[in-house]
């Protein structure tokens, strides 16, 4: 390997400094975002941690000996095999 230096430019590199940009000042959009965040947090607090209808549905699926179906299992296996090969 051979390294060639550009001797003509050595030591002639001008010093430069990029301008400093200031952070934008708080605006109405920031307060709107804060209000949206508060509304989302309140909605999240109102959602129950456990949804009985979903638990009942899951229990029914687990009790079904044919869930998931052989067709679904075959498609999952094919997808996994395809992703492993790629």
N, C-alpha and C positions, 0 to 999 in steps of 0.2 A: 504494500500500500504506500502510496506517495502522497504527501501533503504539501500543497503549494500555498504560501502565504501571499497575500496581496500587499506588498510592501508599500505601495503608493498611498494606501489609506491608513496605514498604522499610525496611531497617535493623532489623527485628524478627525476623530469622531466627535462631533459637537455634543455638548451636554444638553439634554432637553428634559423638560418636566411637563407632564400632562396637566391640564387645568383641573382644579378640584371642583366637583359639582356638589352643590348643596342639596340636602334632602328636602323634598317638597314639604311645605308647611301643611299642618292639618287643615282639612277642608270639609265641606259638607259631605263629600263622598265617603270620607272616613267615618263620620258619625252615622251615615246611613248603613255602612257595613257593620258597625258596632250594633246598631239596632236590629239588623237582620240576624246577626249572631245571637243576640239575646232572644229573639223570637224562636230561632231554631233550637236553642238550648231549652227553652220552656216547653216546646213541643216534644222534644226528646224526653223530658222529665215526665210528661203525661202518658207516654207509651209504656204499657206494662212490660216488666222484665220477662215474664212468662206468659205466653198466649195459649190458653187451654185448648183452643180449637186446633192449633198447630201441633201441640203435643199429642192430642187425640188422633190426628191424622197420621203422625209418625208412628204411633203405637200400632195403628191398623196396618201400616205398611210392614212393620217388623213382624207382625203376626202372620202375614201372608207368605207362605212357603215359596210362592212363585215370584216374589219381589226381590231383586229386580229380575226381569224375564231373561231367559237364555239369549234372546235376540239382543237385548241391551248389553249383557255381559260379553257377548261375541263382538259387538261394535266397540266396546271399551277396550277389549283385549287387542283388537285390530289397530285401534288408534294408538295404544301404547306401543305395540310392536313397530308401527310405522315411525313413531317418534324416536324410538330407540335406534332404528336403522339409519335415520337421517342424522 
